[in-house]
Amino acid sequence: MHTIIGLVLASLLATTALAHSGADPARELAKKRSYLLQYQADYLALTSTSEKLSSLNNQLTTLHSTLLLLRNTLAKDGLAIPSNSSRYDVDYMEVMTDSLEDMGTTLQQLEAAIDAAE
């Protein structure tokens, strides 16, 4: 159990904020969501604990990266700008809501992995 908690903490701390490369954040956010949904779907077919932990690490890293990109884009775009006023086609609140729902799914999977490891 300590290993799992350490893995989660390490994945969150090890992920660094990458500077926005100038690419369209709407496309970047969509790619990250696609990766995350694929990791979550693949998780269901995994059988070994190490594969499940690796998948969970990938999911948490992707969620963290998504939230950092969203935060950085909001800061660059200006805080509290409605999506129709943004220079990018991004509904920030929808992306944040999706990311939080995805985090909930990941945490449920993590809880199941912890229970199975005990």
C-alpha positions in Angstrom: 0.0 0.0 0.0 2.9 2.4 0.8 4.3 1.6 -2.7 1.0 2.6 -4.3 0.7 5.9 -2.3 4.4 6.6 -3.1 3.8 6.0 -6.8 0.8 8.3 -6.9 2.7 11.1 -5.0 5.8 10.6 -7.1 3.7 10.8 -10.4 2.1 14.0 -9.3 5.3 15.6 -8.1 7.4 14.4 -10.9 5.2 15.9 -13.6 6.5 19.3 -14.4 4.6 22.2 -15.9 5.5 22.3 -19.6 5.4 25.7 -21.2 2.7 26.2 -23.8 4.3 25.5 -27.1 2.1 27.8 -29.1 -0.1 24.9 -30.4 -3.8 25.2 -30.3 -4.8 24.3 -26.7 -8.2 23.0 -27.8 -6.4 20.3 -29.9 -3.9 19.6 -27.1 -6.7 19.2 -24.5 -8.6 16.9 -26.9 -5.5 14.8 -27.4 -4.9 14.5 -23.7 -8.6 13.5 -23.1 -8.3 10.9 -25.8 -5.2 9.4 -24.2 -6.8 9.3 -20.8 -10.0 7.6 -22.1 -7.9 5.0 -23.8 -5.8 4.4 -20.6 -9.1 4.0 -18.7 -10.5 1.6 -21.3 -7.3 -0.4 -21.4 -7.2 -0.7 -17.6 -10.3 -2.9 -17.6 -8.4 -5.6 -19.6 -5.3 -5.5 -17.4 -4.7 -8.5 -15.1 -1.4 -7.9 -13.3 -1.1 -5.4 -10.5 2.0 -3.9 -12.0 0.2 -3.2 -15.3 -2.7 -1.7 -13.4 -0.4 0.6 -11.4 1.4 1.6 -14.6 -1.9 2.5 -16.2 -3.0 4.5 -13.1 0.3 6.3 -13.2 -0.3 7.2 -16.9 -3.8 8.4 -16.1 -2.8 10.6 -13.2 0.1 12.0 -15.2 -2.2 12.8 -18.1 -4.8 14.4 -15.8 -2.1 16.5 -14.1 -0.8 17.6 -17.5 -4.3 18.4 -18.7 -5.0 20.6 -15.6 -1.7 22.4 -16.0 -2.3 23.1 -19.7 -5.8 24.4 -18.8 -4.4 26.6 -16.0 -1.6 28.0 -18.2 -4.0 28.6 -21.1 -6.5 30.4 -18.8 -3.6 32.6 -17.5 -2.4 33.4 -21.0 -5.9 34.0 -22.2 -6.9 36.0 -19.2 -8.8 34.8 -16.2 -12.6 34.4 -16.3 -12.9 35.0 -20.1 -16.0 33.2 -21.4 -15.3 30.6 -24.0 -17.0 32.7 -26.7 -14.5 35.5 -26.0 -11.4 33.2 -26.0 -9.1 33.3 -29.0 -9.2 29.5 -28.8 -12.3 27.3 -29.2 -12.1 26.0 -25.7 -15.0 25.7 -23.2 -12.7 25.9 -20.1 -15.4 24.9 -17.7 -16.4 21.8 -19.7 -12.8 20.7 -20.0 -12.3 21.2 -16.2 -15.6 19.3 -15.5 -14.5 16.4 -17.8 -11.1 16.3 -16.2 -12.6 16.1 -12.7 -14.9 13.3 -13.8 -12.0 11.5 -15.3 -10.0 11.9 -12.1 -13.0 10.4 -10.3 -12.8 7.3 -12.5 -9.1 7.0 -12.0 -9.4 7.3 -8.3 -12.1 4.5 -8.3 -9.7 2.3 -10.2 -6.9 3.2 -7.8 -9.1 2.2 -4.9 -9.9 -1.1 -6.5 -6.2 -1.8 -7.1 -5.4 -1.0 -3.5 -8.1 -3.3 -2.3 -6.9 -6.1 -4.6 -3.3 -5.6 -3.4 -4.2 -6.0 0.3 
